[in-house]
């Protein structure tokens, strides 16, 4: 009953509790300070868990999820392969979606086995070329800005979590308004970038939230793996139906038409007991 007491205490403002019955989550309204007949009935039957009210936070990937930049990045990767004499296959280029410049340059150097080439030089070239290509080409994905404004208006804290460099984030911020984010985690702020869970664990910790209280919006496989490894509720925002997308808690083709109520419903559908 410890969980139940905690749920009622915490829900004095929410006037409802979230229950798991038969593996499905459902919210039950409490009509008065006294237990409602419905709640008593539910509690007298099999209840698997009483979940604490969701203290929702949203952690957002940047490239390809909020900003329409992924195609330009992959064009730059393809051009960088070409510049060192490699005709990269579509699969090879696609595998670097969501990658950092470090990860992409490491892959380019690996493809040049036997050829003396400096990894750091390739990484610097790749970042400079991608920054140049993005200049004037940075814009929100449809619905992204509206979703962020809706979440902010609903009091949901937001963190930007990206594998891009701090320099790249600052370049993007010259074209779009990131002021709604309470924090930004870039590649320069972590020891290990996605698919390691560190960026999302750090973002949750900055907000004082458990990972299970955070909904992540991601578009790439490496990002999804990071979010799932961190223990966050993970939404894949992607239109092409990639096979690995089945691992996400939810899949949406884009953010157009989404709002804070939609994110809260996603969080409640997948709510689970917090990690002790
Ligand atoms: Mg991305």
Boltz pocket constraint, residues with backbone or C-beta under 6 A from the ligand:
constraints:
  - pocket:
      binder: B
      contacts: [[A, 61], [A, 62], [A, 63], [A, 64], [A, 65], [A, 98], [A, 218], [A, 219], [A, 220], [A, 223]]
      max_distance: 6.0
